[in-house]
Amino acid sequence: MAWVYILKTKSGKFYIGSTINLEQRLKHHKGGNTPSTYRLKFDSLLLSQKYDTLKDARSVESKLKKLKRKDYLQKIVEDGFIKIKP
């Protein structure tokens, strides 16, 4: 199993990631052990969604990161699930 997750930073920005161990990955983010989010100081986990494979999760992560408008991501968070297919 793998996960795609959306975090919110203290400055209000979204951070999108994927992992096979969500709990451990979030601990790394919170502990400042992840270079990508160390300076961003994430505030909360907004959404996480499970996928069958890491390949599928990474595909969805990539597609989400290509969404340029913040309101698209906000809509996904409000809906509570990611409709994008791997």
C-alpha positions in Angstrom: 0.0 0.0 0.0 1.0 3.6 -0.6 -0.3 7.0 0.2 -0.7 10.4 -1.4 -1.0 13.2 1.2 -1.6 16.9 1.3 -0.2 19.0 4.1 -0.8 22.7 4.9 2.1 24.8 5.8 2.0 27.6 8.5 2.1 30.1 5.7 -1.0 28.6 4.1 0.6 26.8 1.2 0.0 23.2 0.2 2.6 20.5 0.2 1.9 17.3 -1.7 3.8 14.0 -1.2 3.6 10.3 -1.4 5.0 7.4 0.7 4.6 3.8 1.7 4.6 4.6 5.4 2.4 7.6 6.1 2.8 7.7 9.9 6.6 7.6 9.7 6.7 10.2 6.9 4.6 12.6 8.9 6.9 12.2 11.9 9.8 13.1 9.6 8.0 16.2 8.4 7.0 17.3 12.0 10.5 16.6 13.3 12.2 18.8 10.7 14.0 15.8 9.2 12.8 16.4 5.7 14.6 19.0 3.7 11.6 19.8 1.5 9.4 20.8 4.5 12.0 21.8 7.1 11.8 25.5 6.1 8.0 25.3 5.3 7.0 24.2 8.9 3.9 22.2 8.0 0.8 22.9 10.1 -1.6 20.0 9.5 -2.4 17.0 7.4 -5.4 18.0 5.3 -5.9 14.8 3.3 -4.5 11.3 2.7 -5.6 8.7 0.2 -4.5 5.1 -0.1 -3.3 3.5 -3.4 -2.4 -0.1 -4.3 1.2 0.7 -5.4 3.8 3.4 -4.8 3.9 3.8 -8.6 0.2 4.7 -8.6 0.7 7.1 -5.7 3.6 8.8 -7.3 1.6 9.2 -10.6 -1.2 10.9 -8.7 1.3 13.1 -6.7 2.9 14.2 -10.0 -0.5 15.1 -11.5 -1.5 17.0 -8.3 1.7 19.0 -8.4 1.0 20.1 -11.9 -2.2 21.7 -10.9 -1.3 25.4 -10.8 -4.3 26.8 -9.2 -4.6 26.7 -5.4 -8.4 26.6 -5.6 -8.3 23.2 -7.4 -6.3 21.7 -4.5 -8.7 23.4 -2.0 -11.6 21.8 -3.7 -10.0 18.4 -3.5 -9.4 18.9 0.2 -13.0 20.1 0.8 -14.3 17.0 -1.1 -12.2 14.7 1.1 -10.8 12.6 -1.8 -8.7 12.7 -4.9 -10.6 12.0 -8.1 -7.4 11.9 -10.3 -6.6 8.5 -11.6 -3.0 7.1 -11.6 
